[in-house]
Amino acid sequence: QVQLVESGGGLVQPGGALRLSCAASEFTLKRYYAIGWFRQAPGKEREGVVCISSTGDSTYYADSMKGRFTISKDNAKNTVELQMNSLKPEDTAVYYCAPCPLPKPWNYWGQGTQVTVSS
């Protein structure tokens, strides 16, 4: 079954770093070519952040994340990780992982992980 569980969020000061982890079921990883991270800030629509292919050799970054965020995949652990550096207050959001491109409709959102960037 489709299963994605996010973790690793927290409170960090501007300029700080966090590493998020998405634990995916093997079923999910086999069914979808790519997995990525999405985020939703208060009062805003959910947006795509970054995606990685199942082989890990192809990635996509939204422009505002290039150079600051790095996505990686650990096939042994079935996890997709997001290293976030130089965090800004506007990165504050709940972060979710899901397939890329996002299937519509997508009814398998996890609980997400809250990232708060504040001094």
N, C-alpha and C positions, 0 to 999 in steps of 0.2 A: 504494500500500500504506500501511497504517497505520504511521506513524513519529513518535515524539516523543522529543526529545533535550533533557535538562535540563542547565543549567549555571549558574554564578554563586555556588555555595555557598562556605563558608569558615569560618574561625574569627573570631569577633567578641566583643567584651566586652559585658556587659549594658548595655543602653541604646543600643547601636550599631545600625547599619543594614546591610542587604544587599539587593541586587537580583538576583533569579533570573530566568532566561530559559528559555522552553520553545520550541524550534524544532519546528514541526509541518509535516508534509508537507501539500501542498494536498489530497490525497486525504482525509486525516484531518479537515481543517477543513471540507471539503464534506460529509463523511459525518455528522459529529456537530454538533448544534445549539450545544452549549456545551463549553468546555474549562476545566478547573480544575486547582488544585493540591491535592495530597494529601500527607500526611506520615506517617512511621512512626518513632516513638521506640523506643529499645531496650526490648525486653520488652513493647511495647504493640502493639495492633492499628493498622493503617493507618486514618487518619481524613481526612475531607474538610476542606479549609481554606477555599477560596474558588473561585468559578466565574464565568465571564463568557460571555455569549452570543456567537454568531458576529458579530452586528452591533455588539457592544460596548455596547449600551444597557441591558443587564440584568445585574446582578451579584448574587451571594450571598456572604455572609461568615458563617463560624462566629462565634458570640458572642465567643469569646476573642480573635478577630482584628480585630473591629470597631474602627476608629479607629487601628489600628497598621499594618495591611496594606492595600495598594492593588493591585488587579489591573488590568492594561491590555492592550490588544491592538493589535498593529501589523500591519495587513492587508498592507502593502507588503512586510514582511519575513516574514510568516507566523509571527510569534512571539506568545507570551502571556507577559507579564512580571509579576513579583510584587515590589513594593517593600515591604520589611519594615523598619519603624522600631521604636524602643523595644523592641528584642529582649530576651527574658527567657531565663534558663537552661532553662525548660520548653519553649522553642521549639526546642531541640536535637532534631534528627531528620534523617532522609533525606527530602528533598522530591522528589515525583514529579508529573508532569502527566499528565492522562488526561481522557477525556470526562466531562461532568456531565449527568445523573446517571451514575454508573459502570455501564457494561454488565456484566451477570453471565452467564457468566464474562468476565473481562477478561484476555487473555493477551498483552498488548502493553506491559507495563510496561517503561520504559526503565531505565537504570542508576541514575537518581536523582542528586541532588546533596546532599552532606552539609552541613548547617548546624550549627555548634557554637557555642553561646553560653556563654562561660566567662571568668572573670577570671584 
